[in-house]
Amino acid sequence: MRSLPAFRFVLAALAGLGAWSAGLSGLLSATTALAEPAELSDLNLEQLMGMQITSASKKSQKLSDVAAAVHVITQEDIRRSGVTSIPEALRLAPGIQVARIDANKWAISARGFNGRFANKLLVLMDGRSVYTPTFAGVYWEVQDTVLEDIDRIEVIRGPGATVWGANAVNGVINIITKQAGKTRGGEISVGAGSQERAFGSARYGFELSDDTHARVYFKGFDRERFPVRDAADRGSSDAWNMQRGGFRLDHDGKAGERFTLQGDLYTGSLRQSIDLAQLSAPYSLHVHDTANVSGANLLGRWQKALGLGEEVSLQVYYDRNVRNEVFLNETRDTFDIDFQHHLGVGERQDLIWGLGYRYSHDNFSNPTFVQFGNGARGVHLFSGFLQDEISLVPEKLKLTLGTKLEHNDFTGFEIQPSLRLAWTPNSHHALWGAVSRAVRTPSRSDDAANTHLLVLPPLSGVNPTGFPIAVSPVHNKAMNAETLLGFELGYRFIPSSSLSLDTALFYNDYDRLRTISFGPVLLRRSANGLYIDQTLPFSNIESARSYGGEASLVWNPLSNWSLQAQYSYLGLETTFSDRQFANNINLDEISTPQQQWSLRSGWDLPQHLELDLWLRYVDRIQAGIPAPLRINDYLTLDARLGWRPHPSLDLALVGQNLLDGAHPEFIMESGYQQHTVVEVPRAFFLKLNWRF
């Protein structure tokens, strides 16, 4: 029987809420309005563009001065969009491709190369990297926190490798939670709906002393399966449930010293339908699997102000992840230490440098379908970076030069420099440009993994021989790092406190991209007899160029009405140094939408009501292996009706994907689910937030 611990938690929370609601009327009349500190939602556009962000250069900068394509998703954006997960919240940023594979999996990238195993986007939570060296990507289904505790999500499109290192090729996403001092008191959030069967969170923040604050939280959910287009697969399910808890402690000393200690624990189960190749009839095994996932992390950060404009910081974290799936079991432990020093040099230079070390140890078992040549291995990463911001014309023209130097166990030393120029003639205009180099280093899968993608039955239309033919991607220990040389140009225009325009153009030149090549055809023996093995070694024979642009317009025509429009265009062309692949369909080209746009409207109505509408368009793509399937373009509408009868109480009714019953968004790029198309359905849920 499927375990529903999250569902039970939510039922218990709802039961407690029912008991509390018996005295709700008296409580609302007797309770005075709670004084809330100014949040990002209280700022006008000029103040928002002047807010400080940290992800672009690992130091605090005004958003309007950053020489990069950066977008900030605020807490108010998250609240009024009605999203229930971090992947859904990323749809709020231009130039980010977010496609749902099924109920518990996503394909997310920036500026192309999208897929379940997308490997060119670096993702952090409070500065802690959450990408996995297994495939140099992100398991999005286990990245979560209490959404109300997120302060902002800083989204950088384009290379960020100069300060963040390898794998920050097409972008950097940093999910930043609020300091404990800003979450004092309690907050309970509960909800239920058609797909969100039950979800809830509870958080309490408290003061330990005048300069020390802490909070603890618990969160759980139980989500319904998505519909499957294949009628023969009615028994499959991708329902899932997760539970997590954690804490954060912040100490802000009087001598310019700050300390943060935070940690999380999570566990859950993800149902999935998988097609696995096997060397005996029927040669493809359709499995209904339950993946069990769990993990923990602990992060400590110390910062010390040494003087005017000078600061040092030291961050250390430990992260453990465990995944048990039918095709592979994985345990990974990561230790990371990062030191940096920020100082001014003279009147016109702002210098930041740092050193880092990361050790990641993995252990793979259950090698029935995926074999690792070395089932357990630890890899080391040493790094250092230097970045100098030079004021050529005070307050108007700035030149930023920097580079990252890394040594990894796969390709040795890698250098990732950048040059950025920003011109801000006045507070209404900002023009910037950048040239950057970034690399994506090989992953453990590139270096050591072998599997059978599919097996062609003997004496069939595609295999006239009397032996099964296995099509087998195999590892390559001689893999090189993928490289990117990127060119960017951006312009920001803020004519008034009610209107802003942010645009960016880019051209990217990729080389030595990972792909597969034709290897030797071998006659092998298995427990089921002889078979032919067509090996497909990983190689670096692909190159690509991409070009396009993004635009974001924010307009507040009335004091109680805001509009946000976004548009992105992407062109991607690939070539191969091996002529055997010259006429092949390339998944990188066809799996990313060429055009995306969205329009959001937020309207504050009388009687403390809020009406939010979000219209999104995504262009057609093709996805899936071995035979990519066409996924039509789609237009979808989300709506949220919120009511705040009291400053401490919020109610919201949310509808998602309202324009059709269901539609597919992506198919995983592997042999898995090759015959199954999962559709994202229309959904409704009701949510309640109570602060005390």
BAZA-323076 format. One record per residue (C-alpha): residue in one letter; y, x, z. Coordinates in steps of 0.1 Angstrom, whole numbers, plus 5000, padded with zeros to 4 digits. Each point is the difference from the previous one (the first is absolute). Layout:
   lumba      v      u      w
       a      Y      X      Z
...
This chain:
   lumba      v      u      w
       m   5000   5000   5000
       r   5035   5013   4991
       s   5019   5012   5031
       l   5034   4983   5004
       p   5017   5019   5029
       a   5034   4996   4985
       f   4995   4963   4995
       r   4989   4997   5036
       f   5031   5019   5011
       v   5023   4977   4981
       l   4983   4969   5014
       a   5005   5013   5035
       a   5037   5007   4992
       l   5004   4966   4985
       a   4984   4984   5031
       g   5025   5019   5022
       l   5028   4990   4978
       g   4989   4963   5003
       a   5002   5003   5038
       w   5034   5016   4997
       s   5013   4974   4976
       a   4995   4972   5026
       g   5032   5014   5017
       l   5018   5010   4968
       s   5027   4973   5002
       g   5011   5009   5035
       l   4998   5037   4992
       l   5022   4997   4969
       s   5026   4980   5019
       a   5001   5024   5030
       t   4999   5033   4982
       t   5032   5015   4988
       a   5003   5016   4966
       l   4985   5035   4999
       a   5025   5027   4991
       e   4984   5020   4972
       p   5012   5035   4989
       a   5014   5003   4965
       e   4972   5004   4975
       l   5000   5010   4963
       s   5001   4963   4991
       d   5035   4998   5017
       l   5015   5027   4977
       n   5019   4994   4968
       l   4992   5019   4968
       e   5025   5028   5006
       q   4985   5006   5034
       l   4964   4998   4987
       m   5009   5027   4973
       g   5014   5021   5029
       m   4969   4997   5021
       q   4982   5032   5009
       i   4966   5007   4984
       t   4977   5030   5006
       s   4972   5000   4974
       a   5019   5015   4970
       s   5007   5034   5016
       k   4984   4999   5035
       k   5034   4997   5015
       s   5025   4971   5006
       q   5020   4991   4969
       k   5022   4971   4989
       l   4980   4978   4976
       s   5029   5000   4975
       d   5001   5039   5000
       v   4963   5006   4993
       a   4993   5017   4967
       a   4968   4981   4994
       a   4987   4965   4990
       v   4997   4986   5034
       h   4997   4964   5012
       v   4999   4988   5036
       i   4980   4969   5010
       t   5016   4987   5032
       q   4984   4980   5028
       e   5020   4970   4988
       d   4985   5004   4965
       i   4965   5000   5015
       r   5007   4970   5022
       r   5016   4978   4974
       s   4975   5009   4972
       g   4971   4984   5020
       v   4976   5029   4993
       t   4972   5006   5024
       s   4990   5036   4991
       i   5016   5034   4992
       p   4987   5000   4964
       e   5016   4966   4993
       a   5033   5013   5015
       l   5001   5028   4975
       r   5005   4975   4972
       l   5035   4998   5013
       a   5009   5034   4986
       p   5007   5005   4963
       g   4978   5023   4980
       i   4970   4996   5023
       q   4968   4985   4984
       v   4981   4979   5025
       a   4969   4982   4987
       r   4974   4983   5021
       i   4964   5008   4991
       d   4985   4975   5024
       a   5006   4986   5035
       n   4999   5034   5016
       k   5008   5026   4973
       w   5031   5010   4982
       a   5011   5022   4971
       i   5034   5015   5008
       s   5020   5027   4983
       a   5035   5010   4989
       r   5009   5006   4964
       g   4965   4996   4986
       f   4964   5013   5004
       n   4991   4969   5021
       g   4966   4993   5014
       r   4979   4996   5031
       f   4998   5038   5001
       a   5035   5007   4989
       n   5008   5036   5011
       k   5036   5007   4993
       l   5018   4982   5028
       l   5004   5015   5035
       v   5001   4974   5028
       l   5011   5006   5036
       m   5003   4980   5032
       d   5027   5013   5023
       g   4996   5034   4982
       r   4961   5001   5003
       s   4983   5003   4967
       v   4974   4973   4994
       y   4987   5012   4966
       t   4963   5010   5000
       p   4988   5033   4985
       t   4969   4982   4989
       f   5017   4988   4969
       a   5037   5010   5007
       g   5010   4964   5004
       v   5004   4973   5026
       y   4976   4974   5015
       w   5026   4973   5002
       e   4977   4975   5018
       v   5002   5021   5032
       q   5038   5007   5000
       d   5016   4975   5022
       t   5022   4994   5031
       v   5019   4971   5015
       l   5024   4991   4971
       e   5027   4989   5024
       d   5000   5036   5014
       i   5008   5016   4967
       d   5036   5012   4999
       r   5000   5008   4962
       i   4978   5013   4972
       e   5016   5028   4981
       v   4987   5001   4964
       i   5008   5030   4978
       r   4991   4998   4963
       g   4995   5033   4983
       p   4989   5034   5013
       g   5004   5008   5037
       a   4978   5031   5001
       t   5028   5024   5009
       v   5000   4988   5036
       w   4968   4980   5003
       g   4976   5022   4979
       a   4970   4993   4978
       n   4992   4964   4989
       a   5037   4989   5003
       v   5000   4999   4962
       n   5012   4966   4990
       g   5015   4989   5033
       v   5001   5000   5038
       i   4997   4969   5022
       n   5009   5005   5037
       i   4994   4970   5023
       i   5022   5004   5030
       t   4996   4979   5032
       k   5027   4992   5025
       q   5006   5022   5030
       a   4985   4986   5032
       g   5035   4993   5015
       k   5007   4975   4972
       t   4969   4979   5007
       r   5005   4992   5037
       g   4985   4968   5012
       g   4971   4981   4985
       e   4992   4985   4966
       i   4971   4979   4990
       s   4993   4991   4964
       v   4972   4976   4989
       g   4992   4982   4968
       a   4973   4983   4979
       g   4996   4988   4965
       s   4978   4997   4969
       q   4994   5037   4994
       e   5014   5013   5032
       r   4974   4981   5020
       a   5014   5013   5033
       f   5023   5029   5010
       g   5019   5011   5031
       s   5017   5028   5017
       a   5014   5006   5035
       r   5024   5028   5009
       y   5018   5008   5032
       g   5027   5027   5005
       f   5013   5012   5034
       e   5023   5025   5016
       l   4985   5028   5020
       s   5033   5016   5008
       d   5036   5000   4987
       d   4990   5024   4972
       t   4963   4992   4995
       h   4985   4969   4984
       a   4966   4989   4989
       r   4981   4972   4983
       v   4964   4989   4995
       y   4986   4977   4973
       f   4969   4982   4988
       k   4994   4984   4966
       g   4972   4983   4983
       f   4993   4978   4970
       d   4972   4982   4981
       r   5005   4995   4962
       e   4982   4978   4976
       r   4982   5011   4969
       f   5016   4998   4966
       p   4985   4979   4971
       v   4977   5018   4975
       r   5003   4991   4963
       d   4963   5008   4994
       a   4981   4968   5009
       a   4967   5020   5004
       d   5015   5019   5029
       r   5008   4970   5023
       g   4983   5017   5030
       s   5024   5030   5000
       s   5028   5004   5025
       d   5030   5022   5006
       a   5010   4985   5033
       w   5011   5024   5027
       n   5012   5003   5036
       m   5017   5027   5019
       q   5012   5007   5035
       r   5023   5028   5012
       g   5020   5010   5030
       g   5024   5028   5009
       f   5030   5012   5019
       r   5032   5020   4996
       l   5020   5019   5026
       d   5035   5014   4993
       h   5020   5023   5023
       d   5037   5007   4991
       g   5013   5027   5023
       k   5036   5005   5008
       a   4999   5036   4987
       g   4993   4991   4964
       e   4963   5000   5005
       r   4977   4973   4987
       f   4963   4995   5003
       t   4977   4974   4984
       l   4963   4994   5008
       q   4982   4972   4981
       g   4964   4991   4990
       d   4979   4973   4984
       l   4964   4988   5001
       y   4984   4977   4974
       t   4967   4985   4990
       g   4989   4974   4974
       s   4976   4989   4973
       l   5007   4995   4963
       r   4976   4980   4978
       q   4996   5011   4964
       s   4979   4995   4969
       i   4988   5032   4984
       d   4980   5009   4969
       l   4981   5032   5005
       a   4981   5018   4973
       q   4964   5008   5006
       l   4972   5017   4980
       s   4975   4972   5000
       a   5001   4965   4986
       p   5023   4980   5000
       y   5021   5033   5000
       s   5029   4983   5017
       l   4999   4988   5036
       h   5024   4973   5010
       v   5006   5004   5038
       h   5019   4978   5024
       d   5012   5026   5025
       t   5019   5001   5033
       a   5020   5031   5004
       n   5007   5009   5037
       v   5031   5020   5006
       s   5016   5014   5031
       g   5024   5027   5010
       a   5026   5014   5024
       n   5031   5022   5000
       l   5023   5017   5025
       l   5034   5014   4991
       g   5025   5020   5020
       r   5034   5010   4989
       w   5026   5022   5018
       q   5036   5004   4988
       k   5027   5021   5015
       a   5037   5002   4990
       l   5012   5036   5003
       g   5036   4994   4990
       l   5022   4983   4976
       g   4979   4993   4969
       e   4970   5021   5012
       e   4967   4986   5011
       v   4964   5011   5003
       s   4969   4977   5000
       l   4963   5004   5005
       q   4975   4973   4991
       v   4963   5000   5007
       y   4974   4973   4992
       y   4963   4994   5000
       d   4984   4973   4977
       r   4964   4988   4999
       n   4986   4976   4974
       v   4964   4986   4996
       r   4987   4980   4971
       n   4964   4988   4996
       e   4993   4984   4966
       v   4968   4993   4981
       f   5006   5029   4976
       l   5014   5026   5024
       n   5009   5006   5037
       e   5030   5021   5008
       t   5015   5015   5032
       r   5033   5019   4998
       d   5020   5019   5026
       t   5034   5013   4993
       f   5023   5023   5021
       d   5036   5006   4988
       i   5028   5020   5014
       d   5035   5001   4985
       f   5031   5020   5011
       q   5035   4998   4985
       h   5034   5014   5007
       h   5033   4984   4987
       l   5032   5019   5002
       g   5034   5004   4984
       v   5009   5033   4983
       g   5037   5004   4998
       e   5022   4970   4991
       r   4983   4991   4967
       q   4962   5005   5004
       d   4975   4978   5018
       l   4966   5018   5003
       i   4966   4986   5010
       w   4968   5020   5001
       g   4965   4994   5014
       l   4964   5011   5004
       g   4969   4979   5001
       y   4962   5002   5005
       r   4974   4973   4994
       y   4962   5001   5006
       s   4979   4972   4987
       h   4962   4999   5007
       d   4977   4974   4983
       n   4964   4990   5003
       f   4983   4980   4973
       s   4966   4984   5004
       n   4978   4973   4985
       p   5000   5018   4966
       t   4978   4974   4981
       f   5027   4992   4974
       v   5027   5027   5005
       q   4990   5035   5007
       f   5022   5028   5014
       g   4989   5035   4993
       n   5012   5009   5034
       g   4997   4970   5023
       a   5023   5014   5027
       r   5030   5023   4994
       g   5033   5009   5016
       v   5030   5008   4978
       h   5032   5018   5010
       l   5036   4995   4988
       f   5028   5024   5008
       s   5035   4992   4989
       g   5036   5010   5003
       f   5032   4985   4985
       l   5037   5009   4996
       q   5028   4978   4989
       d   5037   5007   4998
       e   5027   4974   4994
       i   5032   5017   4987
       s   5033   4981   5000
       l   5016   5011   4967
       v   5029   4976   5004
       p   5003   4987   5036
       e   4990   4963   5003
       k   4996   4997   4963
       l   4976   5024   4983
       k   4968   5014   5016
       l   4972   5022   4986
       t   4966   5000   5017
       l   4976   5028   4993
       g   4965   5003   5016
       t   4964   5008   4997
       k   4967   4994   5017
       l   4973   5028   5001
       e   4965   4989   5009
       h   4966   5016   5002
       n   4969   4977   4997
       d   4963   5008   4999
       f   4995   4986   4964
       t   5027   5017   4978
       g   5017   5025   5023
       f   5038   5003   4999
       e   5022   4973   4986
       i   5037   5000   4996
       q   5021   4968   4997
       p   5037   5006   4995
       s   5028   4975   4993
       l   5037   4999   4991
       r   5021   4969   5008
       l   5037   4994   4993
       a   5020   4970   5015
       w   5035   4990   4991
       t   5018   4974   5021
       p   5036   4998   4988
       n   5007   4971   5025
       s   4982   4975   5021
       h   4993   4977   4970
       h   4983   5024   4977
       a   4972   5025   5002
       l   4983   5019   4972
       w   4970   5023   5005
       g   4975   5020   4980
       a   4969   5020   5008
       v   4974   5024   4986
       s   4968   5004   5020
       r   4965   5014   4998
       a   4971   4985   5019
       v   4962   5005   5001
       r   4970   4979   5009
       t   4973   5022   5014
       p   4963   4993   4995
       s   4983   4976   5025
       r   4966   5003   5016
       s   4987   4976   4974
       d   5012   5023   4972
       d   4985   5030   5016
       a   4966   4988   5013
       a   4991   4964   4991
       n   4973   4988   4975
       t   4990   4965   4991
       h   4985   4978   4973
       l   5027   4978   4986
       l   4975   4978   4981
       v   4965   5002   4987
       l   4992   4988   4964
       p   4965   4983   4999
       p   4974   5016   4977
       l   4993   4983   4966
       s   5032   4980   5002
       g   5028   4996   4974
       v   5021   5028   5015
       n   4969   5022   5008
       p   4973   5002   4974
       t   4980   5027   5019
       g   4971   4993   5023
       f   5018   5015   5030
       p   5028   4986   5021
       i   5033   5018   4993
       a   5022   5007   5031
       v   5037   5004   4994
       s   5010   5024   5028
       p   5035   5013   5010
       v   4994   5033   5017
       h   5022   5023   5020
       n   5017   5031   4988
       k   5008   5028   5024
       a   5023   5017   4974
       m   5025   4970   4999
       n   5037   5010   4998
       a   5028   4982   5017
       e   5017   4972   4980
       t   5037   5008   4993
       l   5031   4980   4994
       l   5034   5011   4987
       g   5023   4970   5007
       f   5036   4993   4988
       e   5020   4972   5017
       l   5035   4985   4997
       g   5014   4973   5022
       y   5032   4980   5006
       r   5011   4978   5029
       f   5029   4976   4998
       i   5013   4982   5031
       p   5032   4981   4989
       s   5002   4979   5032
       s   4982   4991   5032
       s   4983   4972   4981
       l   4987   5017   4969
       s   4980   5032   4993
       l   4981   5015   4970
       d   4975   5028   5002
       t   4985   5014   4968
       a   4977   5029   4992
       l   4986   5016   4967
       f   4971   5024   4999
       y   4980   5022   4976
       n   4967   5016   5013
       d   4979   5026   4983
       y   4965   5003   5015
       d   4975   5027   4992
       r   4964   5008   5011
       l   4993   4964   5010
       r   4966   4993   5014
       t   4976   4982   4976
       i   4964   5003   4989
       s   4986   5020   4971
       f   4966   4999   4983
       g   4975   5024   5017
       p   4964   5009   4992
       v   4974   4974   4994
       l   4971   5007   5024
       l   4964   4987   5004
       r   4995   4995   5037
       r   4973   4986   5023
       s   5005   4975   5027
       a   4977   4981   5023
       n   4998   4973   4973
       g   4991   5025   4972
       l   5019   5018   4972
       y   5035   4991   4990
       i   5028   5014   4978
       d   5031   5011   5018
       q   5032   5000   4980
       t   5023   5020   5023
       l   5038   4995   5000
       p   5016   5029   5019
       f   5034   4995   5014
       s   5025   5021   4980
       n   5037   5007   4995
       i   5002   4991   4962
       e   5025   4971   5002
       s   5038   5002   4997
       a   5025   4972   5001
       r   5036   4991   4999
       s   5017   4970   5016
       y   5035   4986   4997
       g   5018   4970   5012
       g   5025   4987   5025
       e   5006   4976   5029
       a   5029   4979   5011
       s   5008   4981   5032
       l   5029   4976   5003
       v   5010   4984   5034
       w   5026   4973   5000
       n   5012   4978   5028
       p   5020   4972   4983
       l   5005   4981   5032
       s   4998   5010   5037
       n   4968   4980   5004
       w   4984   5008   4966
       s   4986   5033   4987
       l   4984   5009   4967
       q   4979   5031   4991
       a   4989   5008   4965
       q   4977   5029   4989
       y   4987   5013   4967
       s   4979   5029   4990
       y   4987   5014   4967
       l   4973   5026   4995
       g   4987   5017   4969
       l   4970   5022   5003
       e   4983   5021   4972
       t   4970   5023   5005
       t   4984   5028   4979
       f   4968   5020   5003
       s   4994   5036   4992
       d   4964   4991   4992
       r   4999   4982   4966
       q   4969   4981   5010
       f   5023   4978   5021
       a   5028   4996   4974
       n   4992   4964   4991
       n   4988   4988   5034
       i   5017   4973   5020
       n   5017   5016   5029
       l   5000   4981   5033
       d   5031   5017   5012
       e   5020   4985   4971
       i   4987   4965   5002
       s   4996   4994   5038
       t   5037   5000   5009
       p   5024   4971   4989
       q   5027   5010   4976
       q   5026   4976   5015
       q   5004   4984   5034
       w   5029   4979   5014
       s   5007   4979   5030
       l   5027   4977   5013
       r   5004   4992   5037
       s   5023   4974   5015
       g   5008   4996   5037
       w   5019   4970   5011
       d   5011   4992   5036
       l   5001   4962   5004
       p   5015   4978   5027
       q   4980   4992   5031
       h   4987   5036   5003
       l   4979   4997   4968
       e   4992   5027   4975
       l   4988   4996   4964
       d   4986   5031   4982
       l   4987   5001   4965
       w   4984   5030   4982
       l   4993   4998   4963
       r   4979   5030   4986
       y   4989   5009   4965
       v   4973   5027   4992
       d   4992   5010   4964
       r   4964   5000   4986
       i   4976   5029   5006
       q   4964   5010   4994
       a   4979   5012   5029
       g   4964   5008   5010
       i   4972   5024   4989
       p   4979   5004   4979
       a   5016   4973   4978
       p   5036   4992   5009
       l   5008   4963   5002
       r   5033   4984   4991
       i   5021   4986   5028
       n   5027   4977   4987
       d   5036   5002   5012
       y   5009   4976   5027
       l   5030   4984   5017
       t   4997   4990   5036
       l   5022   4984   5026
       d   4999   5004   5038
       a   5020   4977   5023
       r   5008   5000   5037
       l   5017   4973   5021
       g   5010   5014   5033
       w   5014   4982   5031
       r   5015   5016   5031
       p   5005   4972   5025
       h   5008   5026   5027
       p   5010   5037   4999
       s   4966   5009   5014
       l   4978   4978   4978
       d   4993   5002   4962
       l   4978   4976   4979
       a   4992   5006   4964
       l   4980   4982   4973
       v   4991   5024   4971
       g   4985   4993   4966
       q   4988   5028   4978
       n   4991   5001   4962
       l   5013   4965   4996
       l   5001   4998   4962
       d   4962   5001   4993
       g   4968   4994   5018
       a   4988   5036   4998
       h   5004   5030   4978
       p   4985   5036   4998
       e   5022   5030   5006
       f   4977   5030   4997
       i   4964   5012   4996
       m   4988   5031   5019
       e   4997   5031   4978
       s   4963   5007   5006
       g   4966   4986   4992
       y   5004   4978   5030
       q   5007   4963   4993
       q   4998   5006   4963
       h   4988   4965   4994
       t   5021   4982   5026
       v   5037   4990   4997
       v   5016   4991   5033
       e   5031   4977   4999
       v   5029   4998   5024
       p   5003   4963   5010
       r   5029   4978   5010
       a   5004   5001   5037
       f   5019   4983   5029
       f   5003   5010   5036
       l   5021   4991   5031
       k   5014   5027   5023
       l   5016   4999   5034
       n   5019   5028   5018
       w   5010   4998   5036
       r   5021   5027   5017
       f   5004   5001   5038
